[in-house]
Amino acid sequence: MGKLPRLIRWIFSIMLILVICMSIYRFVFYFAYNPPSKAFSGSAFIMGLRFDAKFASIIGLGILLLCSIPFFNPFKNNRITLFWNILLPLLFIIMLLFYGSDFYHYDYLHQRLNASVLNYFQDAAISINMMWQTYPLVKILIALLFLSFIACIVFKSLLLNYQTTTKFYKRKGTWLYIVFFVLLSALTFGKLSQFPLRWSDAFTLSDDFKANLALNPLQSFFSTLKFRDSKIDIRKVKEAYPLLVNHFAITNPDSNNLNFERKFIAADSSTQKPNIILVICESFSAYKSSMYGNPLNTTPYFNELCNKGVFFERCFTPSYGTARGVWATITGIPDVESPKTASRNPLAVNQHTIINDFKGYQNLYFLGGDPTWANIQGLLSNNINGLKLYQQDNFKAKKIDVWGISDKNLLLEANSILSNQEKPFFAIIQTADNHRPYTIPTEDAIEFKKLNFAKDSLVKYGFENNDEMNAFRYTDFCFQKFMEAAKKKSILTTLFLYLLATMVLEATQRNFQNPGMSKD
């Protein structure tokens, strides 16, 4: 460390102090709220350390960029020292306020601090009185003032110590700054992946308390800031309640309490537990397919499946976005979050899914790319019991574009994994190739023959260009390869795959009326 420039050592020391303080808080949180008999979770603390390092790096990166301007560099301009001796303690005080609010927010609502807390300012007087009568605000204020005083001393002494340290001159000093910048940027991104470290990664721990323990209150607050006004309009719900009762066949309607419970007596499935495979087809619009008579005959194999199976031809989706489609498919409820998607809202991560009602089943989800787009991973991991999530890093095939491995390899590798399952399974396979950039692997160039049509014919029948049309045809090719491979594995699986044309097509139909969905 002694050979590093003073600015780098100073910034690193600030970051280390912040991470240590955040880690201490996580231990306090754990001992205060850990459910009885729940074992210590090292994985939650490691995940939490990654969140803490991310926010410490954001501050470190901000300091480094600001100090790249000589006027703000305390090692080149002593007059700016007062500025840093005020700013750093102020940032620490703000962090203390977040963490203190988070501690009591969880005590009150059993939720980590989120932006919905801002709604309490609408009734500030009532909220303050409630807090005054519930929590020891005087003691909390004294503790905050004491810690703020300590922070002022520590940060002032830290800067003074490095300012009086002998300068380090080295020809390659510039490269050290570049390396440090890249390191901070990597820590800010949070992980070696296509997408950055997000709140949804905490829910891969598959335990609600572990996820809450790992979360950083700064992450939780700023992730929910855009959703702080998301709330139920009770008046409108009550107006629509009679219609909802009729539509959902509510057994015991109650407009006062808005009862939506329904009871069903299911047939005994203890002896018959068929395997279930649900395929979510990306951007599979109805008017582009052979099933709806498109003259370009883009999906002949899928059309054959429809003729042999059960085809639901009157489905409609009122909105765009793959994230919305996955949300509706998994939860069975529409995504009405606007302008963002419900999967991006940490407050909506807990949902019911009928998948968990298949008792004794192994649940699997196959995705050729990275599951952290639109925070879908949080929805899947937190709600589907015992989920085994397979993503691009779990497959033998190599990525072909931004969406991961090809759909053909995704389907074939999924089939290989499913054929080795020893218990009944509910598997979901989510495709992606029928999506820009419309990549068709070179390995399939011989077997899959591209076609070319005139521009006017393409536009007339729903396609912008031949790349889009051939990607649509390639999806049909992938389904054929999957079904042919599945037939060779097991008679039971084969029979049910054909019976499951219902579920496959129903998932597909969610996109049928759209001119195309995008991974928003």
N, C-alpha and C positions, 0 to 999 in steps of 0.2 A: 504493500500500500504506500510505503514511503516514497516510492519512485513515481507515483502517479501525480499528475497536476493537482494543485490544491483545490481547484474548483470541483474536480471530479470527486476527490475525497470528501469534500464538504457536502456535496449533494448526496453521495452515498451514505454518509453518516445521518443526514436528515431522514432519508428513506428508511434506514435501519431503525431509527427511533420510532418512526411511525408504524412500521411493521411489528415491532416489539409491543408497542402499546395496543395495537389492534389484536394481537395474539393473546395478550393478557386479558383483554375484554372477552375474547371468545371463551377462555377458561372460566371467567366469572359467569358468563352467560350459561355455560354448560352446568356448572355446579348449582346455579340458581334455578334452572328450569329443566334439567334432565329428568325424564320420567323415571319413577321407581323401577329398579331391577333392570334398567337398560344399560348394557355394557358400554364402556368407553369406546368411542369411534375414532380411530386414527385416520380413517379415510376422510371423515368430515373435517378434521383439523387440517389435513393436507390440502383438501379442496379449498378450505377457508384461507389457508396461507396463500394460495394462488390468487384468490380475489384480493387479499390484502396487498400482495406484491403488485398487482395490477394498478390499484389506486395510488400506492406509494410511487410507482413508476410514472403515473400521469403527472403527479406533483413534481417529481424529479425532472421529467422531460420539460415541463413548463419552466422550471428554474433554469435549466440548461439553455433553453432557447432564449429566455429573457437575458441571461448573462452573456449570450453571444453578441449582444449590443454592449460595447465597452462601457457606456455610461452606467449600465445596471450591474456591471461586474464588480463585486466588492473587493476583488483582488487587483483591480486596475483603477478603481475610483473609491477612495475611502469615504467620500462624502455621501455615498449611497448606503453606507453601513446602517444608518438609522432606518432607512426604508426597509431593509431586510429584517432588522430587529423588531420592527412593528408587524410586517407582513407574515412572517413565519409563526409567531405566537398567535396571530389572528386566525390563520388557517388551522392551527391546532385547536384553538377555542371553538371554531366552527365544527371541527371534527368531534370534539367533546360533546357539543350540543346534539349532534346527530346520534352519537352513541348513547348518551344519557336518555334522549327521547326514545331511542330504539329499545332500551332496556325496559322502560315502563310501558311503552306501547305493546310490547310482547306480553308483559304482565297483565295488561288490561284486555287485550283482544286475542292473544296467542297468535299474533302475526308479527313478522318483522316490520320495521318501519317502512311505510310506503307513502306515496304522494297523497293518498286519500286523507292523511292527517291535515292537509291544508284546508279541507272542508270544515274543520272545526273552527277556523277563523271566522266563518259566517255567523257563528254564535259564540263569539270570543268570550263574552262575559260569563255565560253559562259554563263554557269549557274550563275557564280559569277557576271558577268557583268549585267545579267538580275536582279539578286537580288539587286545589288548595285543601279540600276536605278529605282527599284520598291519600295524597303522597306528602312526604316531609319536604316541601319545597324549600324551606329555609336552609335545612341541612344540605340539600342538593346544591343550592346556590353557593353556600359556603365552600363546599367541596370543589365546585367548578372554579370559584375564584382562587382557591388554593392551588389547584392544578394549573390554572392559567399563569399564576405567579411563578410557579416552578418552571413552566414552559418558557417564560420570558428569560429567566436566568440561564436555562440550559441552552437555548438557541443563541443567546447573546455570547455566552462563554464559548460555545462551539465555533462560531464565526471568528471571534477574537483569537482563539487558539490557532486556527488555520491561517489567519492573516499574519500572525507573528512567526509562522513557520517559514523556514528557509525555502526560497523559490526553487522550483525544479525545472531546469532548462534541458530540453532534449529535442533533437532535430525531428524526431518522429512524434512529437507531442500532438500534432494535428491529427494523426491517425488514431491516437488514443481517444480523442474527443469523438471521432467518427465511430469507433468501436463502441464507446459508451452510449452514444446516441442510438446505434442499432440495437444494443442490448436493452436499453430502456423501451424502445419501440416494440421489441419482441415481448417484453414483460407486460407492456400495455395491451398488446394483442392477446396475450394470455395462454396461447397454446399453439402447437404445430399442427395447424389445420386450415381448411379453406375459410372458416368463419372464426371470429374472435371468441374468447371466453365470455359466456353469457350466463344470466341467472339460471337458465334452464339446465345448465350443466350440473348444478347442485342437485337437481332432482334425479340424476342418474344414480344417486345413492340409494334410491328405492325405499326411502324411509322419510316420513314427513319431518320428524325432529332432526334427523341428520341433515336434511336439506336446509332447514331453517338455521341449524347450527353453523353450517358452512357459509351461508350467505353473509355478505357484507352489507351493513345498513345503507351505506352510500350507494352500492349497486342496486339494492332494492328500491330505494327512494327514486333515483334517477331513471330506473327502468320503468317505473310506474307513473312517472310525471305526466306523460301524455294521456294516461288513462284515469286521471284523478276525478274527472267528471262523469265517469262511467257508473251509472247507477240505475236502479229499477224505477220506472215511473208507475207507482202503485195505482194512480188514478186510471191510467190507460189500461193497465192489466185488468182492473176490475171491470172496466167498460167492455173489454173483450172476453171476459171470463165465460159468459154464457155460450159464446161461439166455441171457445176452447173446450168446454165441458162436452159439447156435442161432438166435436172433432176427435177428441182423445178418449171419448167414452169413459169419463171420470165416474167411478163407482159411487162415491159419496160427495157430491158437490157441496162446497161451502165457500160462498163468495166473500165472507168476512175474513176467514183465515186463508183463503185462496188455496184450497186443498187440490192437489194434482195427483194424488195417489191412485194407482190402478192395481188391481190384484188379478193375477192370472194363474190358473192351475195348469202347469205344464205336464206333458206326458212323461212317464217314467223312462228315463234314458240310461238307466244303469246297465242295461245289457247291450244297447247299441250306441256306440260313440264314434260316429264317422269322423274322419279327418276333414277339416274345413280349410279351404284356401280361398282367400279373397284377394283379387287383383285390382288395384286402383290404377286405371289407365289415364296417363297424362294427356290432356288436351285432345281427347278422342271425341270430336264433334260429330253429331249425327249426320248432318247433311254432307259430310265428306266421306261417309262410309258406304259400303255396298248394301248394308242392311236397309238403307233408305233410298236405294236406287241410284246412287251416284254413277253416271255413265263411265267414269274412269275406272270403276271396279277396283277400288283401292284395298278392300278387305275381304277377299273371297273366302279365306279360311274362317274368319270370324263369322261371316255370313252362314257358313256351313254349320258352325257351332250353334248359331241361333236357330237354325232349322231343326237341329236335333235336340235342342234343349228348350228352356222356357225363356222367352224374350220379353222383357218389359219395355215396351216401345213408347210409353207415354210418361216419361220422366222429364223433369225440367229443373234447371238450377238458375236462380235469379242473380247470381253474382259471379265475378271472376276471382281467380287466385287459387293456386294449388293449396295453400295453407288453409283456406276456407273449406275446400273440398275434403281435405284430410280431417279437419275438425268435425265436419258434419258426419263423415263416415264413421269415425271412432265414437263420437258421443251420441249421435242420433239427433242432435239439435242444430239448428242453423247458426251460422256465425253472423251476428248482426253488429259486431263491433265496427265502428267507422270513425276515422278513415283507415285505421290499422286493422289487424286481424286479432281475433280472440286468443290465438296461440301466443301472441306477443305480450299478453297481459298477465303478469305474474299472479294477479288476484283471481284469475279464472282458471288456474292450472288444475284445480281439483274438480274433476267431473266424473259422472258415472258412465260406464260403458258396458254394454250387454256382453262383451267378450268375457268379462269376469264371471258371468252367469253359467258359463260352460265349465262345470265342475270336473276336476280330474284331468283337465287339458293343459298341455304345454303351449304357452303363447309365444309366437315368434313374429318378428317384423323384419322384412328384407328391403333395404334401400341401397341402391348402387352408389350413392354419393354420401355427403355429410349430413347427418340428421339435425344439425344445429341451425339450419336456415329457418327463419321465422319462429325459432324456439320450439319447433315441433317435437324435439327430443324431450322437452319438459312435459308436454302433453302425454306422450307415449309412456315414458318411464315412470311417471308419477301415478298413472291411472290404470295401466294394464298390469295385473298381478303377475309377478314372476316372469316378466317379459325378457326374452332373449333378443336383443337388437343387433342385427347384422348390418354393417355399413361397409363403405368402400375398403377400409383397412382390413376387413375380415375375409376378403375374397382373394382368390388366387389371380383372377384376371386384373389387368392393369387399367388405370383410368384412360378414357379416351377423350374426355372433355371436362368442362366445369361441373357436370352433373355426375361424374364418376365413371363406373364401368358401363359397358353396353347392356341394354335390356336383355339381349339374348344370353349373355354370360350371367347376368343377374338371375334370370329365370332358371337357367340350367344348374347353376351352383346352389340356388335355393332348393331345387328338386333333389339334388344330391344330398343335401343336409336333411331334408324332410324324409327322404327314403330310409334314413337311419334312425328316425325317431322311434323310441320304444313304447311311447304312450300316445294316446290321441292328441292331436294338435289343432290349434287355431292359428293359421299363418296368414299374414298379410304381405303382399308383394307390391311395392310401389314403383311403377315404371317412370322413365324420364326422357327417353330418346326422341319421342314425338314432341320436341320442344327445341327452340333455337339453342344451339347453332345447327341443329339437324344433322348430327354426326352419324355417319354409317361406317362401321369399322372396316378397315381394309381386309381383315381376315374373312369377311363375308362377301367381298367384291365378286368372287366367282359364282357362288351359289345364289346370291341375291342379285338379280339383274335390275339395274336402274332403268326406268322408262323416261321418256321425254315427250311432252305434249306442247302444242303451240300455246303462246301466252294467252290468247283470247279464250281458249278452252279451259286453261287452268283457272283463270279469273271467273269464268262463267260457272265453274263447278266448285268454287270455294277455296282455291289455293292461290297464294301470291306468286309462287315460282315452283320449279321442278324439285328443288331441294326440300321444300316443305311437303310436297306431294309424295316424294320417295321416302321421306322419314315416316309419313303416315303408313305407307305400304310396308316399311321395315318393321313397324310395330306388329302388323299382322303376321309377318314372317317369324318374328320372335315368339308370338303366341303359338304358332304351329310347332316350332321346335320344342317349346315347353310341353305341350300336350303330347307330342310324340314320345318325348323322353319319359314323361310321367306314366304313360301306358305300359312301358317296359318294366316298371318298378314293382307295381302291386295291383292286383285286380280290384281290391277294395278302393285303393286310391283312385284308380282309373274310373271306376263307376261313379265315385263321388265327385270327381272333377267334372264329369259330364253333368251330373245332377247340379253341380255348383255353377253351371253356366248362368243360373239365375243370379247368384251373388256376384259373379264376375261382371255380368252385364249390368246389373243394377249399379255397381260401383262406377262402371263406365258411363252409364246414363247420366250420372251427375254432371258430366261435362258435355253431354250430347248436344244440348241446345246452344252451347257457347261457340263462337267462332274460334275459340282457343283460350286456354288458360295459361297463365304465366306463374312461375315461381316467384311470388312477390315477397 
